Amino acid sequence: LSAELLNAIREQFPALHQEVNCKPLVYLDNGATTQKPKAVIDALQRYYEHDNSNVHRGAHTLSDRATEHFENARKTLQRFLNAKKAEEIVWTRGTTESINLVAATWGRAFIKAGDRILVSGMEHHSNIVPWQMLCEQTGAELLPIPVLDNGELDMDAYKSLLTPQVKFVSVVHVSNALGTINPVADIIRMAHDVGAKVLVDGAQAVAHWNVDVQALDADFYAFSGHKLFGPTGIGVLYGKEALLNAMPPYQGGGEMIEHVSFSKTTYNGLPYKFEAGTPNIAGAIGLAAAVDYLHSLDRVALAAHEDALLAHANQRAAQIGGIRIIGNARHKASVFGFILEGTHPADVGTLLDQQGIAVRTGHHCAMPVMEQFKVPGTVRASFSFYNTLDEVDALFNGLEKAKLFLL
Ligand code: PMP
């Protein structure tokens, strides 16, 4: 990205322009959540100032307008993922709820004692615990696909785990702790060969490139709006129409029914069957604004810029020494997780914050990964396209200072 374009992009993100602890903010915690462009903030404001109303039920103009914007947002997300139909886009609160929905409904309907479910050893807790809960209820077995020391999935081990007992595979597209980009197209193809369905946790992927669920042949794809420059409290579950149709509903309530009586209740069609209660209307509209904003940019150039930020971080790390990078996969997104030898990640995080540098420290909701790499946690700088090479330098200058203080 040219300096000019990068500046113009940064101008669109008001939160980046502030001081923290008397220093210019260097926001490197994009894996946790991303900052919001003006287009998103404006869309939320416009909705609440002009169109605020409940959807799908009004006999009045505002409600019609809110419904139109809300359903158009669904179509925007359909195009974003290249789903066949808008009905395959279910609004949820986020990745966590999307995964829980599939575990609770597809799981309850189709998993039985003796079945096997595979996840990887690099999953976020939100792609482990719902499956453990399902296994407790059904007597199925949850098995982890091992992770190699470089942070890549052990694909040979995956192959040997894929027996006919495996009914479901749920894997992360990009690891939030390691940055590894998993070969999900291969993972899906191999799972389909034994008749298993696959969910991909795309929480950390969608911010970096355009995902095509049809090209991947994913059965389910889950992500959160807030990691894609959109609002919190809104997320997406994509599911193939036939699978969603075969699944029982998730929560019961308004919107998800066709007819209710005390003798028998019938359910609404897709996607409303899975959207009980008043949805996050503003959130959906805000998320669509984020997607429109991204489509106004050259995403390939943005991804190349993120790669350059990561390459620069690797270079600086080698220069200052004493840095152990956790996660060295060949295909890696702009997630830089590390340990400053001889220090605790939390202390490093505090010292960086004092210099205005926002990173995340801890286990990143991926305790099994920390266990495997025998670390209590890591310091994680996760870069977005609005970050600059100067900000990467600020991180390493900050680390030099932290070293002087801590070692
Ligand atoms: N999966 C991954 C890979 C994540 O990084 C996260 C968020 N850290 C989640 C799932 C959960 O997302 P949310 O908290 O938005 O539901």
Residues whose N, C-alpha, C, O or C-beta is under 5 A from the ligand:
A	BS01	PMP	G31 G94 T95 T96 E97 H124 S126 V172 V174 N176 D201 A203 Q204 S224
